[in-house]
Amino acid sequence: MVEVLVVVAVIAIIASMVVPSLSELRERSGLRAARTLVVSALSSARSAAIQKGKTATLTIANGAISVSTLSGLRVAPVQIQGPVHINRTTGAVLAPLAGAPTEITYDARGLITPNSTRVARYELRLGSRADTLCITGAGMLMAKGCVL
């Protein structure tokens, strides 16, 4: 009986060490997936604007990202991606920081319009972890950090 109690105690100790690292792993992978979704949407908007020679717009609304563009002779925008609900997909929350726009419009050259020298900052948060995405006034995503 003593041996069984020792085995149960050892299993409990090992489980108490593993559970926190599993939740940390889930948070890190969720943030990575959310960042990938946002980067993909930004790339889609920019490349659609360049390929079609028309404006393309990325919209962030209610935790969802969508990309639309003007196509052909139609005046109304055509949805080309989304809406992708980041919270439902990855568990992360996307929020604009410090007055960052919720709508990013790329012109036919792939630049953000209206032109801005300001860096737009967005935060992805999942549990105790957070990641920041920064977009330059030219419409490029900054690789790491938000320092020019």
Sequence and secondary structure as in RCSB ss.txt:
>XXXX:A:sequence
MVEVLVVVAVIAIIASMVVPSLSELRERSGLRAARTLVVSALSSARSAAIQKGKTATLTIANGAISVSTLSGLRV
APVQIQGPVHINRTTGAVLAPLAGAPTEITYDARGLITPNSTRVARYELRLGSRADTLCITGAGMLMAKGCVL
>XXXX:A:secstr
 HHHHHHHHHHHHHHHHHHHHHHHHHHHHHHHHHHHHHHHHHHHHHHHHHHHTS EEEEEETTEEEEEE  TT S
S EEEEEEEEHHHHHS EEEEETT  SEEEE TTS EES  SS EEEEEEETTEEEEEEE TTS B SSSS  
